[in-house]
């Protein structure tokens, strides 16, 4: 068995993928994440890489190789040759490190930053859960992290629906837009109706009643209920969430671009 760091070209990757006879199901979405890391210059060489058995069959690394082919650029990666075939049965028994593992951030903070990434990337906020890379996550956290931590600190009880990412994200966007609604998030979290504005009381009743279906509707209603202009409203009506989502997206993109230009 021999291991060494090797510059793997797209042609080499294609050749090794042809010897892929024993790997698990190929997951295009994971290969796409790795491709993105390569294209953004986030790829870092580690002990993990490509593994081939004694006769050249691919035992590990199919998604890395697929990403290299898709990116169309050579990548420096650890390659191990000459492994016994039996080694395949004990590979990848561990789990991938989550953003919580790599950042130490709370679940609420990670949920909000991840949702902001959906806004910034132009994706629907109802999209299936996106596996953001550490660098993608931190780029957004570096802009919105302080405000997100501040809002999340006011949502400390684990109440179903109340701490939903859409509600907290709406609060963060209001803070970005110059309106501190942390007190309303705290009142909502504590179910302190006396401290809530009429609009947040209405939102709370909708949450408790389970009448809000879908993350886009929850986010849009929270955005409207937390808006100081609507604080006296006793009913929160949203006919179409998309215009409100677009309004939030504009605010986030503007803030993100301003911070990037200032950096």
Buried (B, 14 or more C-beta within 10 A) or exposed (E): EEBEEBEBBBEBBEEBBEBBEBBEEEEEEBBBBBBBBBBEEBBEEEEEBBBBBEEEBBBBBBBBBBBBBBBEEBBEBBBBBBBEEEBBEEBEEEEEEEBEEEBEBBBBBBBBBBBBBBBBEEEEBBEEEBBBBBEBBBBBBEBBBEBBBBBBBBBBEEBEBBBBBBBBBBBBBBBBBEBBBBBBBBBBBBEEEEBBBBBBBBBBBBBEEEEBEEBBBBBBBBBBBBBBEBBEBEEBEBEEBEEBBEBBBEBBEEBBEEEEEEE
